Amino acid sequence: MPTAEQKIAILEGSQRCLRHGAASLIPWFGLPYAISAIVRRFQMRAADPEGWNPGRRCLAWGCALAGLGLIVNLAAYGLLLAWIQAAFG
């Protein structure tokens, strides 16, 4: 069983994953947040191998939003590159 400090760190990390996953939906600015949310998910999984995490829903939603944010950002970058190529190519 994790200590009280570890429990707090696990809960805060799960909430941070959710916040970064939500922020990853912002086109052009969300890519670092998406990467951060995915990395945070793996860190929280490794932080407690016993599986104690009441914030696992936040962790799951954060990772799902980060995946969607990656798609949104890659599409935004693709559209920007297509526009640049059409305008200057």
C-alpha positions in Angstrom: 0.0 0.0 0.0 1.4 3.4 -0.9 2.2 6.0 1.7 0.1 9.1 2.1 2.6 11.2 0.1 2.6 8.7 -2.7 -1.2 8.7 -2.7 -1.3 12.4 -3.0 1.3 12.3 -5.8 -0.7 9.7 -7.7 -4.0 11.7 -7.4 -2.3 15.0 -8.4 -0.6 13.2 -11.4 -3.9 11.8 -12.5 -5.5 15.2 -12.4 -2.6 16.8 -14.2 -3.0 14.2 -16.9 -6.6 15.2 -17.3 -5.8 18.9 -17.5 -3.0 18.4 -20.0 -5.3 16.1 -22.1 -7.9 18.8 -22.2 -5.3 21.5 -23.1 -4.0 19.3 -25.9 -7.2 20.0 -27.9 -6.0 23.5 -28.6 -4.7 23.5 -32.2 -1.1 24.4 -32.7 -0.4 24.9 -29.0 -1.7 21.5 -27.7 1.0 19.2 -29.0 3.3 19.5 -26.0 0.3 19.0 -23.7 -0.7 15.8 -25.5 2.8 14.4 -25.2 2.9 15.4 -21.5 -0.4 13.7 -20.8 0.7 10.5 -22.4 4.0 10.5 -20.5 2.2 11.3 -17.3 -0.1 8.3 -17.8 2.9 5.9 -18.0 4.5 7.6 -15.0 1.3 7.1 -12.9 1.1 3.5 -14.0 4.7 2.9 -12.9 4.3 4.9 -9.6 2.0 2.3 -8.1 2.3 -1.2 -9.4 -0.4 -2.4 -7.0 -3.0 -0.5 -9.0 -4.2 1.9 -6.2 -5.5 4.9 -8.0 -9.0 6.4 -7.3 -8.2 8.9 -10.1 -7.9 6.3 -12.8 -10.9 7.7 -14.6 -9.1 11.1 -14.8 -6.1 9.2 -16.1 -8.1 7.4 -18.7 -9.9 10.5 -19.9 -6.7 12.5 -20.0 -5.0 9.9 -22.2 -8.1 9.7 -24.5 -8.2 13.5 -24.8 -4.5 13.5 -25.5 -4.9 11.0 -28.3 -7.7 13.2 -29.8 -5.5 16.2 -29.3 -2.7 14.6 -31.2 -5.0 14.0 -34.1 -6.3 17.6 -34.0 -2.8 19.0 -33.8 -1.4 16.8 -36.6 -4.4 17.8 -38.8 -3.8 21.5 -38.0 -0.1 21.2 -38.9 -1.0 19.3 -42.1 -3.5 22.0 -43.1 -0.9 24.7 -42.4 1.7 22.9 -44.5 -0.8 22.4 -47.3 -1.7 26.0 -47.3 2.0 27.1 -47.3 2.7 24.8 -50.2 -0.3 26.0 -52.2 0.5 29.7 -51.4 4.3 29.6 -52.1 4.9 26.4 -54.0 
